[in-house]
Amino acid sequence: MTETNEVRCPDPALAAQMIELIKAVRKDGDTIGGVVSCVATGVPAGLGEPVFDKLHADLGKAILSINACKGFEYGSGFEGAAMRGSQHNDLFYNDEGRIRTRTNFSGGIQGGISNGMDIYFRAAFKPVATIIPPQASVDIEGKETVVEGRGRHDPCVLPRAVPIVEAMAALVLADHVGRVGV
């Protein structure tokens, strides 16, 4: 579904709004950032380790290594900080022989180890620094100057970031699968 439009958004109506916003930002000679959401389905339980090679830490490191990425959250992320444990805990149950959780605030990872539920996270990307309007800066000698962007620059890196986020997540998951031989 993400490959049906140029911004790689699965919601066609939202994609149209995003495209219009990016066009407006480009017309102004400016740039805009945004957030990529990623869901990994079918991940087996047991990937990761409880201390040094936590799955979410490895995902975070990989995703944050992508150029322009400035934030990473998995599961409920920062919203979970406002919840009580009684609201946030993912309660386990037996679903015809498969152990599952009734909610997935943990984002499919508990204690650094995948629990068999979908793994989901979000990655925040900053606006591209090169813009067309003049900006105050300093030169190599520390003297005040003005810089102006020239040439072709993307007004938003998100459409290009989506397959990179997918690839980095797949590499981390494959690495962890290889460690346990699943």
C-alpha positions in Angstrom: 0.0 0.0 0.0 2.9 2.4 0.7 4.1 2.2 -2.9 0.8 3.5 -4.4 1.8 7.2 -4.0 5.0 9.3 -4.0 5.0 10.0 -0.3 4.7 6.3 0.6 1.7 6.8 2.8 -0.8 4.0 3.2 -3.8 6.4 3.6 -4.7 7.9 0.2 -6.5 11.0 1.6 -3.6 11.7 4.0 -1.1 11.1 1.2 -2.8 13.8 -0.9 -2.6 16.3 2.0 1.1 15.4 2.5 1.8 15.9 -1.2 0.1 19.3 -1.2 2.0 20.4 2.0 5.4 19.3 0.5 4.6 21.2 -2.7 3.8 24.4 -0.7 7.0 24.1 1.3 9.0 23.6 -1.9 7.4 26.7 -3.4 8.5 28.7 -0.3 12.1 27.4 -0.8 11.9 25.7 2.6 11.9 22.1 3.9 9.8 20.0 6.3 10.5 17.0 8.5 8.1 14.2 9.6 7.6 10.8 11.1 7.9 7.3 9.6 5.9 4.5 11.2 7.1 1.0 10.8 5.4 -2.3 11.7 7.2 -5.7 11.5 4.7 -8.6 11.5 5.4 -12.3 11.9 8.4 -11.7 14.1 8.9 -14.8 16.3 9.1 -14.5 20.1 12.5 -14.8 21.7 14.7 -12.4 19.6 16.9 -10.1 21.6 18.6 -10.3 25.0 17.7 -8.8 28.3 20.8 -6.8 28.9 23.5 -6.0 26.2 21.7 -6.7 23.0 18.1 -5.7 23.6 16.1 -5.8 20.4 14.7 -2.4 20.8 18.1 -0.9 21.6 19.5 -2.4 18.4 16.6 -1.2 16.4 17.0 2.3 17.9 20.7 2.4 17.1 20.1 1.3 13.5 17.3 3.7 12.9 19.0 6.6 14.5 22.1 6.0 12.3 20.0 7.0 9.3 20.8 10.5 8.1 18.4 13.2 9.3 16.8 10.8 11.9 16.4 12.7 15.2 14.1 10.5 17.2 13.0 6.9 17.8 10.2 5.5 19.9 8.8 2.0 20.0 5.5 0.8 21.4 3.6 3.4 23.3 6.8 5.5 23.4 6.4 8.9 25.2 2.6 8.5 25.5 3.3 5.5 27.8 4.9 7.8 30.3 1.6 9.4 31.0 -0.1 6.0 31.7 -0.3 4.0 34.9 1.1 0.5 35.0 -2.5 -0.9 35.3 -3.3 0.8 32.0 -0.1 0.1 30.2 0.7 -3.5 31.1 0.2 -5.9 28.2 -1.8 -8.8 29.7 -1.0 -12.3 28.3 -3.6 -14.8 27.3 -3.7 -18.2 25.5 -5.2 -17.8 22.0 -5.8 -21.4 21.0 -2.2 -22.5 21.9 -0.5 -19.2 20.9 0.5 -16.9 23.8 -0.5 -13.3 22.9 -1.1 -10.0 24.7 -4.5 -8.3 24.8 -2.8 -4.9 24.0 0.5 -4.1 22.5 1.8 -1.0 24.3 5.2 -2.7 24.5 5.5 -2.6 20.7 6.1 -6.3 20.5 9.3 -6.2 22.7 9.3 -6.8 26.5 12.5 -6.8 28.5 14.6 -6.4 25.3 13.1 -9.6 23.8 10.4 -10.0 21.1 7.2 -11.4 22.5 5.6 -12.6 19.2 3.3 -9.6 18.7 3.8 -7.0 15.9 6.9 -4.9 16.5 6.1 -1.2 15.8 8.1 2.0 16.1 8.3 5.5 14.8 11.2 7.5 13.6 11.3 11.3 13.4 13.2 13.0 10.6 14.3 16.6 10.7 13.8 19.1 7.9 16.6 19.3 5.3 19.1 22.0 6.4 19.7 23.4 2.9 17.0 25.9 2.1 16.7 28.6 -0.6 16.0 31.7 1.5 19.2 33.4 2.8 20.4 32.4 6.2 22.8 34.1 8.6 26.0 32.1 9.2 29.7 32.5 9.7 32.6 31.7 7.4 35.7 29.6 8.0 37.3 32.6 9.8 34.2 33.1 12.1 33.1 36.3 10.3 29.4 36.8 9.8 28.1 36.0 6.3 25.0 34.9 4.5 24.5 31.5 2.9 21.9 30.6 0.2 21.0 27.2 -0.9 21.5 26.4 -4.6 20.6 23.5 -6.8 18.0 20.8 -6.4 17.2 19.8 -2.8 14.4 17.6 -1.5 11.8 19.6 0.5 11.2 16.5 2.6 13.3 13.4 3.1 10.5 11.2 4.3 9.5 9.5 1.0 13.2 8.5 0.6 13.5 7.4 4.2 10.7 4.9 4.2 12.5 2.1 2.4 15.7 2.9 4.4 13.8 2.5 7.6 12.3 -0.8 6.4 15.7 -2.1 5.3 17.4 -1.2 8.6 14.6 -2.8 10.6 14.9 -6.0 8.4 18.7 -6.1 8.9 18.4 -5.9 12.7 15.7 -8.5 12.8 17.6 -10.8 10.4 20.7 -10.4 12.6 18.8 -11.4 15.7 17.2 -14.3 13.9 20.7 -15.5 12.9 21.8 -15.3 16.5 19.1 -17.7 17.8 18.8 -19.8 14.6 15.0 -19.3 14.3 
